[in-house]
Amino acid sequence: MRKVCAVVLSIFIVMEVFPQTRSSDRQPVAAGRFYPANRETLSNDLRQLFADCIKPVRDHHVRAIICPHAGYTYSGKIAASAFSSINRDTKFKNIFIIGSSHIMAFDGASVYNTGDFLTPLGRMTVNREITDKLKNENRLFRFPVNAHLQEHSIEVQIPFIQYYFTNQPSIVPIIIGTNDTENIGKISEILRPWFNNENLFIISSDFSHYPEYETAVEVDKATANSIVSGSPQTFLDVLQRNSQQNYPGLSTSMCGWTSGLLLLDLANKNKNLEFRKIDYCNSGDSRYGGKEEVVGYNAIILTEKESLKKPAALTEEVAFTQSEKDQLISLARSNITSLLNDRKRVSVDLESLPEVFKKQLGAFVTLKIGGTLRGCIGQFISSEPLYEVVLKSSQSSAFEDPRFPALSREELPSTDIEITVLGPMVKINDIREIELGKHGIYIKKDYRSGTMLPQVAIENGWNVEEFLGYTSRDKAGIGWNGWRSADIFIYEGIVLEEAGK
């Protein structure tokens, strides 16, 4: 049998130099072998697998899962456990499904970009924009799609996606054909821009192959623990140590180890990510399997350590009457007028100020003429009362904003004043927490940072990605996509506008 496999492999290695260029959907080849080919039977089987599997507590956002790809009768419950760690209503933009080739060897990765994937449950849309970009712009992804045609590792994950998720995202199917760790590192860097909260990564892999039952349990535990360590080098060391033990029958500790290494490279040194073991079994635990020559299956997830947090609603803590709004705006205008005419800040009668003005709150003062920005400066956090922040910020916006010359007496009558009172900043790990019109964003990377107020996205008709992109590029100065590797904070704002303006 091993000789036959070697011959087949060598044939495919030669075939892979001839690319498939015609547009076609990828037809199911694992249906009827790894899972039922009948739609109704497949749906019923999946329903039962999810009913019977271990269901982890969904207290963190899941970024990736390591999921088996064997026949559903052997590994289906473990796969269902991995998927069950994710809220099924999560709206992922894309799901990257990554497997290591069982069919052919090549020096990089093959991405399927000539059509969609078909299963008995229907069509799974491939994101052609991403797959074309990967293939056209990266030499390591320029291997033909025929690497996918007989490969089962991607296909067996798709019915789980189709059955489980309420919102069906597009997929990015990738087969790894190399075992060169340097190239795997390069592939992970190419994929890094998409390794974020918007996308789910599925690593399709079984674990030990063909040792006896007790050896499989031991080897699979060691391999899983090395993944949970989060260290790519620890993982490689354990794989090597397992292979040196000369366990009878053991041909590999993890058939998709190259895909597992890719995920470890992506997650490496991110202190807010951690791996968790969810469930384990091997084929010997199935009523259809024996205790000799078993295959191991682990469900492992990669999550963010911090639970998704929402800031307390600012409007629940701070409220302004219309009279108070008008009074705070008037304070800013009077201050600018006094600075223009008398070169000093306006005097304030503290006893006449509303109590809300004495709260320690951040604020920005924005000046506009004819709807065009003329100045905007403020501060997020303050140990001073709100009225003092407004006095300082109105002065700075009118006379110290480096983007504009100092405001003149002639301009003041046509200047509209807007004050945004700010709530506390909260760091987020999922951009889906951003509510346009409600949240401002603050982006920080190393020594660079920038912010845009809540109303800016609505005024410009931006979506969340555009809001992040413009803030990242124009305010923080770290490029359009710089936010993907930066710290992101959100805050609420109460916008006060001049009456009649």
GUTORVEX-78092 format. One line per 4 residues: number of its first residue (from 1); their letters; for each residue x, y, z of C-alpha. Coordinates in nm, 3 decimals, decimal comma, padded with zeros to 5 digits, always signed. Last residue first. Layout:
% GUTORVEX-78092
NUM	A	X:Y:Z ~ ...
% end
This chain:
% GUTORVEX-78092
501	KGAE	-02,692:+07,590:+01,397 ~ -03,018:+07,703:+01,555 ~ -02,911:+07,596:+01,903 ~ -02,539:+07,533:+01,918
497	ELVI	-02,445:+07,167:+01,917 ~ -02,365:+06,929:+02,202 ~ -02,248:+06,579:+02,105 ~ -02,240:+06,318:+02,382
493	GEYI	-01,951:+06,084:+02,318 ~ -01,880:+05,721:+02,376 ~ -01,538:+05,565:+02,375 ~ -01,359:+05,296:+02,181
489	FIDA	-01,000:+05,177:+02,198 ~ -00,794:+04,997:+01,936 ~ -00,439:+04,872:+01,993 ~ -00,254:+04,831:+01,663
485	SRWG	-00,183:+04,539:+01,429 ~ -00,497:+04,566:+01,214 ~ -00,512:+04,941:+01,276 ~ -00,217:+04,990:+01,039
481	NWGI	-00,429:+04,891:+00,740 ~ -00,465:+05,244:+00,599 ~ -00,117:+05,353:+00,707 ~ +00,040:+05,423:+01,045
477	GAKD	-00,005:+05,801:+01,058 ~ -00,228:+05,794:+01,367 ~ -00,469:+06,058:+01,237 ~ -00,481:+06,029:+00,857
473	RSTY	-00,387:+05,665:+00,804 ~ -00,525:+05,486:+01,110 ~ -00,821:+05,719:+01,152 ~ -00,906:+05,691:+00,783
469	GLFE	-00,873:+05,314:+00,788 ~ -01,066:+05,260:+01,111 ~ -01,365:+05,465:+00,996 ~ -01,335:+05,304:+00,652
465	EVNW	-01,345:+04,959:+00,810 ~ -01,647:+05,053:+01,024 ~ -01,849:+05,196:+00,733 ~ -01,816:+05,560:+00,639
461	GNEI	-02,097:+05,800:+00,547 ~ -01,881:+06,107:+00,607 ~ -02,098:+06,272:+00,874 ~ -02,178:+05,931:+01,023
457	AVQP	-01,811:+05,835:+01,062 ~ -01,723:+06,176:+01,208 ~ -01,997:+06,175:+01,474 ~ -01,817:+05,937:+01,709
453	LMTG	-01,495:+06,141:+01,725 ~ -01,180:+06,039:+01,543 ~ -00,857:+05,949:+01,715 ~ -00,485:+05,914:+01,658
449	SRYD	-00,178:+05,743:+01,793 ~ +00,188:+05,687:+01,718 ~ +00,449:+05,597:+01,981 ~ +00,407:+05,219:+01,946
445	KKIY	+00,069:+05,168:+01,783 ~ -00,237:+05,347:+01,917 ~ -00,583:+05,386:+01,765 ~ -00,861:+05,582:+01,937
441	IGHK	-01,214:+05,531:+01,813 ~ -01,535:+05,724:+01,872 ~ -01,842:+05,521:+01,946 ~ -02,212:+05,598:+01,911
437	GLEI	-02,241:+05,718:+01,552 ~ -02,108:+05,390:+01,420 ~ -02,118:+05,115:+01,679 ~ -01,776:+04,956:+01,722
433	ERID	-01,801:+04,621:+01,901 ~ -01,765:+04,446:+01,565 ~ -01,407:+04,569:+01,573 ~ -01,324:+04,285:+01,812
429	NIKV	-01,043:+04,306:+02,063 ~ -01,150:+04,627:+02,233 ~ -00,976:+04,866:+02,471 ~ -01,218:+05,088:+02,663
425	MPGL	-01,194:+05,466:+02,677 ~ -01,402:+05,651:+02,937 ~ -01,687:+05,883:+02,831 ~ -01,641:+06,196:+02,625
421	VTIE	-01,829:+06,524:+02,597 ~ -01,826:+06,639:+02,235 ~ -01,866:+07,015:+02,202 ~ -01,967:+07,183:+01,876
417	IDTS	-01,914:+07,546:+01,785 ~ -02,019:+07,700:+01,454 ~ -01,808:+07,987:+01,324 ~ -01,976:+08,253:+01,110
413	PLEE	-01,963:+08,520:+01,382 ~ -01,603:+08,418:+01,472 ~ -01,446:+08,459:+01,129 ~ -01,405:+08,837:+01,136
409	RSLA	-01,254:+08,828:+01,484 ~ -00,987:+08,589:+01,353 ~ -00,921:+08,221:+01,433 ~ -00,551:+08,139:+01,454
405	PFRP	-00,412:+07,972:+01,144 ~ -00,504:+07,608:+01,085 ~ -00,352:+07,261:+01,099 ~ -00,144:+07,336:+01,410
401	DEFA	-00,462:+07,383:+01,621 ~ -00,349:+07,651:+01,867 ~ -00,579:+07,951:+01,830 ~ -00,943:+07,846:+01,801
397	SSQS	-00,913:+07,479:+01,890 ~ -00,666:+07,549:+02,170 ~ -00,881:+07,815:+02,330 ~ -01,195:+07,606:+02,303
393	SKLV	-01,005:+07,310:+02,449 ~ -00,881:+07,499:+02,754 ~ -01,222:+07,647:+02,839 ~ -01,401:+07,318:+02,764
389	VEYL	-01,161:+07,123:+02,987 ~ -01,220:+07,373:+03,269 ~ -01,599:+07,337:+03,235 ~ -01,565:+06,957:+03,244
385	PESS	-01,388:+06,950:+03,579 ~ -01,018:+06,863:+03,595 ~ -00,861:+06,520:+03,642 ~ -00,925:+06,470:+03,274
381	IFQG	-00,924:+06,186:+03,028 ~ -00,989:+06,216:+02,659 ~ -00,859:+06,564:+02,581 ~ -00,958:+06,826:+02,331
377	ICGR	-00,871:+06,989:+01,999 ~ -01,066:+07,054:+01,681 ~ -01,024:+07,352:+01,450 ~ -01,169:+07,503:+01,133
373	LTGG	-01,347:+07,199:+00,988 ~ -01,575:+07,282:+00,696 ~ -01,955:+07,292:+00,749 ~ -01,974:+07,657:+00,650
369	IKLT	-01,719:+07,739:+00,916 ~ -01,654:+07,468:+01,171 ~ -01,506:+07,462:+01,522 ~ -01,484:+07,145:+01,730
365	VFAG	-01,429:+07,138:+02,106 ~ -01,330:+06,799:+02,244 ~ -01,419:+06,676:+02,593 ~ -01,297:+06,464:+02,882
361	LQKK	-01,497:+06,441:+03,201 ~ -01,433:+06,508:+03,569 ~ -01,776:+06,629:+03,677 ~ -01,807:+06,998:+03,760
357	FVEP	-02,011:+07,087:+03,451 ~ -02,269:+06,825:+03,557 ~ -02,322:+07,023:+03,879 ~ -02,460:+07,320:+03,689
353	LSEL	-02,246:+07,636:+03,708 ~ -02,381:+07,938:+03,898 ~ -02,158:+07,885:+04,200 ~ -01,848:+07,863:+03,981
349	DVSV	-01,892:+08,211:+03,833 ~ -01,648:+08,192:+03,544 ~ -01,415:+08,459:+03,404 ~ -01,346:+08,446:+03,031
345	RKRD	-00,992:+08,372:+02,926 ~ -00,761:+08,660:+02,844 ~ -00,646:+08,842:+02,533 ~ -00,921:+09,106:+02,579
341	NLLS	-01,097:+09,099:+02,242 ~ -00,993:+08,770:+02,082 ~ -00,944:+08,584:+02,409 ~ -01,276:+08,715:+02,542
337	TINS	-01,457:+08,609:+02,225 ~ -01,303:+08,260:+02,241 ~ -01,413:+08,226:+02,604 ~ -01,761:+08,355:+02,534
333	RALS	-01,801:+08,097:+02,259 ~ -01,688:+07,810:+02,483 ~ -01,911:+07,923:+02,773 ~ -02,204:+07,966:+02,535
329	ILQD	-02,164:+07,604:+02,425 ~ -02,174:+07,497:+02,789 ~ -02,481:+07,714:+02,861 ~ -02,671:+07,589:+02,557
325	KESQ	-02,617:+07,228:+02,659 ~ -02,716:+07,310:+03,016 ~ -03,042:+07,472:+02,898 ~ -03,117:+07,174:+02,678
321	TFAV	-03,077:+06,950:+02,982 ~ -02,761:+06,747:+02,995 ~ -02,720:+06,388:+03,111 ~ -02,416:+06,193:+03,233
317	EETL	-02,403:+05,845:+03,385 ~ -02,663:+05,656:+03,183 ~ -02,582:+05,866:+02,876 ~ -02,224:+05,744:+02,897
313	AAPK	-02,333:+05,385:+02,851 ~ -02,086:+05,168:+03,037 ~ -01,817:+05,049:+02,805 ~ -01,865:+04,709:+02,644
309	KLSE	-01,633:+04,423:+02,712 ~ -01,557:+04,113:+02,508 ~ -01,376:+03,881:+02,744 ~ -01,001:+03,924:+02,751
305	KETL	-00,791:+03,618:+02,679 ~ -00,863:+03,608:+02,308 ~ -00,917:+03,258:+02,185 ~ -00,739:+02,985:+01,990
301	IIAN	-00,926:+02,655:+01,995 ~ -00,818:+02,291:+02,013 ~ -01,029:+01,989:+01,921 ~ -00,804:+01,684:+01,905
297	YGVV	-00,838:+01,365:+01,701 ~ -00,606:+01,062:+01,703 ~ -00,587:+00,781:+01,446 ~ -00,568:+00,416:+01,554
293	EEKG	-00,351:+00,132:+01,433 ~ -00,474:-00,119:+01,691 ~ -00,759:-00,050:+01,935 ~ -01,030:-00,119:+01,680
289	GYRS	-01,270:+00,120:+01,516 ~ -01,639:+00,106:+01,419 ~ -01,771:+00,145:+01,773 ~ -01,558:+00,457:+01,790
285	DGSN	-01,317:+00,507:+02,078 ~ -01,038:+00,332:+01,886 ~ -01,062:+00,606:+01,624 ~ -00,917:+00,851:+01,872
281	CYDI	-01,068:+01,090:+02,120 ~ -01,008:+01,442:+02,242 ~ -01,194:+01,750:+02,360 ~ -01,159:+02,125:+02,418
277	KRFE	-00,790:+02,205:+02,458 ~ -00,730:+02,577:+02,484 ~ -00,485:+02,805:+02,302 ~ -00,424:+03,161:+02,416
273	LNKN	-00,422:+03,503:+02,255 ~ -00,381:+03,838:+02,432 ~ -00,006:+03,800:+02,468 ~ +00,048:+03,784:+02,093
269	KNAL	+00,403:+03,649:+02,089 ~ +00,322:+03,373:+01,837 ~ -00,037:+03,365:+01,714 ~ +00,045:+03,370:+01,341
265	DLLL	+00,346:+03,140:+01,381 ~ +00,137:+02,899:+01,588 ~ -00,124:+02,899:+01,312 ~ +00,139:+02,817:+01,048
261	LGST	+00,279:+02,543:+01,270 ~ -00,062:+02,379:+01,283 ~ -00,084:+02,394:+00,903 ~ +00,257:+02,229:+00,877
257	WGCM	+00,156:+01,970:+01,139 ~ -00,140:+01,857:+00,932 ~ -00,079:+01,483:+00,978 ~ -00,002:+01,527:+01,345
253	STSL	+00,218:+01,287:+01,543 ~ +00,315:+01,099:+01,227 ~ +00,388:+00,742:+01,116 ~ +00,343:+00,573:+01,455
249	GPYN	+00,310:+00,197:+01,395 ~ +00,532:+00,088:+01,681 ~ +00,660:+00,390:+01,877 ~ +01,016:+00,462:+01,771
245	QQSN	+01,062:+00,726:+02,042 ~ +01,252:+00,952:+01,801 ~ +00,933:+01,054:+01,617 ~ +00,774:+01,175:+01,938
241	RQLV	+01,081:+01,382:+02,024 ~ +01,078:+01,545:+01,680 ~ +00,713:+01,639:+01,708 ~ +00,777:+01,765:+02,061
237	DLFT	+01,063:+01,987:+01,944 ~ +00,855:+02,129:+01,659 ~ +00,575:+02,226:+01,900 ~ +00,820:+02,375:+02,149
233	QPSG	+00,968:+02,580:+01,864 ~ +00,631:+02,714:+01,752 ~ +00,551:+02,821:+02,110 ~ +00,184:+02,871:+02,202
229	SVIS	+00,213:+02,628:+02,493 ~ -00,131:+02,500:+02,389 ~ +00,032:+02,359:+02,077 ~ +00,290:+02,169:+02,280
225	NATA	+00,013:+02,040:+02,504 ~ -00,172:+01,904:+02,201 ~ +00,139:+01,718:+02,084 ~ +00,204:+01,566:+02,426
221	KDVE	-00,160:+01,462:+02,463 ~ -00,165:+01,313:+02,115 ~ +00,145:+01,106:+02,188 ~ +00,013:+00,960:+02,513
217	VATE	-00,338:+00,885:+02,386 ~ -00,198:+00,743:+02,063 ~ +00,038:+00,517:+02,258 ~ -00,256:+00,380:+02,455
213	YEPY	-00,455:+00,299:+02,138 ~ -00,189:+00,135:+01,920 ~ +00,000:+00,357:+01,677 ~ -00,151:+00,424:+01,333
209	HSFD	-00,155:+00,799:+01,280 ~ -00,133:+01,057:+01,555 ~ -00,321:+01,387:+01,509 ~ -00,592:+01,481:+01,261
205	SSII	-00,579:+01,820:+01,095 ~ -00,787:+02,098:+00,944 ~ -00,677:+02,435:+01,079 ~ -00,980:+02,662:+01,067
201	FLNE	-00,911:+03,037:+01,078 ~ -01,203:+03,269:+01,151 ~ -01,209:+03,624:+01,014 ~ -01,325:+03,964:+01,137
197	NNFW	-01,134:+03,954:+01,463 ~ -00,796:+03,942:+01,290 ~ -00,564:+03,718:+01,091 ~ -00,644:+03,870:+00,752
193	PRLI	-00,333:+04,093:+00,739 ~ -00,129:+03,793:+00,868 ~ -00,184:+03,571:+00,565 ~ +00,137:+03,674:+00,388
189	ESIK	+00,323:+03,652:+00,719 ~ +00,194:+03,298:+00,772 ~ +00,311:+03,199:+00,424 ~ +00,661:+03,330:+00,501
185	GINE	+00,676:+03,126:+00,821 ~ +00,564:+02,818:+00,629 ~ +00,842:+02,889:+00,379 ~ +01,099:+02,888:+00,658
181	TDNT	+00,950:+02,571:+00,808 ~ +00,995:+02,381:+00,480 ~ +00,727:+02,110:+00,498 ~ +00,562:+02,233:+00,178
177	GIII	+00,228:+02,156:+00,016 ~ -00,006:+02,368:+00,228 ~ -00,363:+02,368:+00,093 ~ -00,568:+02,687:+00,126
173	PVIS	-00,945:+02,738:+00,095 ~ -01,063:+03,099:+00,157 ~ -01,430:+03,087:+00,253 ~ -01,723:+03,327:+00,226
169	PQNT	-01,940:+03,380:+00,530 ~ -02,274:+03,209:+00,596 ~ -02,459:+03,378:+00,881 ~ -02,644:+03,131:+01,104
165	FYYQ	-02,334:+02,914:+01,130 ~ -02,367:+02,544:+01,209 ~ -02,490:+02,354:+00,905 ~ -02,290:+02,524:+00,632
161	IFPI	-01,977:+02,549:+00,846 ~ -01,996:+02,183:+00,951 ~ -02,066:+02,087:+00,588 ~ -01,747:+02,278:+00,491
157	QVEI	-01,498:+02,110:+00,723 ~ -01,492:+01,780:+00,528 ~ -01,398:+01,965:+00,208 ~ -01,077:+02,124:+00,328
153	SHEQ	-00,907:+01,802:+00,444 ~ -01,044:+01,588:+00,159 ~ -00,793:+01,653:-00,119 ~ -00,887:+01,501:-00,457
149	LHAN	-00,937:+01,827:-00,648 ~ -00,756:+02,059:-00,412 ~ -00,397:+02,022:-00,539 ~ -00,553:+02,070:-00,882
145	VPFR	-00,572:+02,440:-00,789 ~ -00,226:+02,504:-00,928 ~ +00,060:+02,649:-00,722 ~ +00,111:+03,024:-00,728
141	FLRN	+00,065:+03,081:-00,355 ~ +00,437:+03,094:-00,264 ~ +00,500:+03,341:-00,546 ~ +00,271:+03,597:-00,389
137	ENKL	+00,081:+03,878:-00,562 ~ -00,135:+03,698:-00,814 ~ -00,220:+03,396:-00,602 ~ -00,298:+03,575:-00,278
133	KDTI	-00,488:+03,851:-00,458 ~ -00,689:+03,599:-00,659 ~ -00,782:+03,413:-00,340 ~ -00,877:+03,736:-00,161
129	ERNV	-01,099:+03,874:-00,439 ~ -01,233:+03,527:-00,520 ~ -01,383:+03,483:-00,176 ~ -01,508:+03,127:-00,221
125	TMRG	-01,881:+03,077:-00,177 ~ -01,998:+02,750:-00,024 ~ -02,268:+02,597:-00,243 ~ -02,517:+02,339:-00,125
121	LPTL	-02,571:+02,099:+00,163 ~ -02,464:+01,798:-00,049 ~ -02,129:+01,978:-00,091 ~ -01,996:+02,226:-00,348
117	FDGT	-01,694:+02,453:-00,315 ~ -01,689:+02,772:-00,526 ~ -01,493:+02,863:-00,840 ~ -01,148:+02,905:-00,991
113	NYVS	-00,964:+03,046:-00,689 ~ -00,858:+02,748:-00,478 ~ -00,537:+02,847:-00,301 ~ -00,232:+02,624:-00,330
109	AGDF	+00,054:+02,680:-00,088 ~ +00,433:+02,660:-00,105 ~ +00,709:+02,439:-00,235 ~ +00,507:+02,146:-00,365
105	AMIH	+00,410:+01,797:-00,248 ~ +00,103:+01,606:-00,356 ~ -00,199:+01,418:-00,225 ~ -00,237:+01,442:+00,153
101	SSGI	-00,178:+01,817:+00,141 ~ -00,181:+02,013:+00,465 ~ -00,503:+02,196:+00,543 ~ -00,614:+02,555:+00,589
97	IFIN	-00,972:+02,678:+00,589 ~ -00,985:+03,060:+00,609 ~ -01,336:+03,163:+00,707 ~ -01,437:+03,507:+00,587
93	KFKT	-01,632:+03,808:+00,713 ~ -01,736:+03,635:+01,031 ~ -02,076:+03,728:+01,165 ~ -02,104:+03,532:+01,488
89	DRNI	-02,454:+03,385:+01,523 ~ -02,316:+03,033:+01,584 ~ -02,129:+03,154:+01,891 ~ -01,800:+02,968:+01,867
85	SSFA	-01,685:+02,690:+02,103 ~ -01,945:+02,469:+01,933 ~ -01,724:+02,453:+01,622 ~ -01,448:+02,275:+01,813
81	SAAI	-01,698:+02,046:+01,985 ~ -01,855:+01,955:+01,649 ~ -01,511:+01,851:+01,519 ~ -01,462:+01,625:+01,822
77	KGSY	-01,808:+01,476:+01,771 ~ -01,736:+01,411:+01,402 ~ -01,405:+01,228:+01,453 ~ -01,482:+00,860:+01,393
73	TYGA	-01,833:+00,846:+01,244 ~ -01,762:+01,180:+01,074 ~ -01,480:+01,032:+00,869 ~ -01,154:+01,213:+00,939
69	HPCI	-01,092:+01,586:+00,915 ~ -01,012:+01,688:+01,272 ~ -01,039:+02,052:+01,392 ~ -00,789:+02,306:+01,511
65	IARV	-00,990:+02,622:+01,573 ~ -00,911:+02,989:+01,523 ~ -00,997:+03,338:+01,647 ~ -01,256:+03,253:+01,909
61	HHDR	-01,394:+03,547:+02,110 ~ -01,423:+03,461:+02,475 ~ -01,688:+03,340:+02,719 ~ -01,844:+03,068:+02,503
57	VPKI	-01,844:+02,788:+02,760 ~ -01,746:+02,471:+02,576 ~ -02,007:+02,231:+02,439 ~ -01,899:+01,866:+02,449
53	CDAF	-02,062:+01,682:+02,160 ~ -02,387:+01,484:+02,156 ~ -02,632:+01,741:+02,017 ~ -02,375:+01,878:+01,772
49	LQRL	-02,308:+01,530:+01,637 ~ -02,682:+01,453:+01,621 ~ -02,760:+01,761:+01,413 ~ -02,464:+01,683:+01,189
45	DNSL	-02,596:+01,333:+01,126 ~ -02,944:+01,464:+01,051 ~ -02,808:+01,721:+00,805 ~ -02,595:+01,457:+00,631
41	TERN	-02,890:+01,218:+00,606 ~ -03,106:+01,491:+00,455 ~ -02,844:+01,600:+00,202 ~ -02,746:+01,248:+00,092
37	APYF	-02,374:+01,207:+00,024 ~ -02,309:+01,107:+00,385 ~ -01,967:+01,188:+00,534 ~ -01,609:+01,068:+00,488
33	RGAA	-01,679:+00,833:+00,198 ~ -02,021:+00,917:+00,053 ~ -01,918:+01,279:+00,012 ~ -01,539:+01,307:+00,021
29	VPQR	-01,508:+01,395:-00,349 ~ -01,733:+01,701:-00,358 ~ -01,697:+01,909:-00,678 ~ -01,485:+02,225:-00,681
25	DSSR	-01,659:+02,478:-00,899 ~ -01,505:+02,557:-01,234 ~ -01,332:+02,836:-01,423 ~ -01,063:+02,707:-01,657
21	TQPF	-00,703:+02,775:-01,567 ~ -00,574:+02,455:-01,414 ~ -00,200:+02,491:-01,387 ~ +00,049:+02,235:-01,524
17	VEMV	+00,341:+02,215:-01,279 ~ +00,121:+02,015:-01,042 ~ +00,116:+01,710:-01,268 ~ +00,475:+01,611:-01,191
13	IFIS	+00,419:+01,615:-00,815 ~ +00,087:+01,439:-00,877 ~ +00,261:+01,145:-01,043 ~ +00,515:+01,121:-00,762
9	LVVA	+00,236:+01,107:-00,505 ~ +00,055:+00,828:-00,688 ~ +00,373:+00,619:-00,705 ~ +00,447:+00,673:-00,338
5	CVKR	+00,091:+00,582:-00,241 ~ +00,117:+00,254:-00,433 ~ +00,443:+00,172:-00,258 ~ +00,282:+00,243:+00,083
1	M	+00,000:+00,000:+00,000
% end
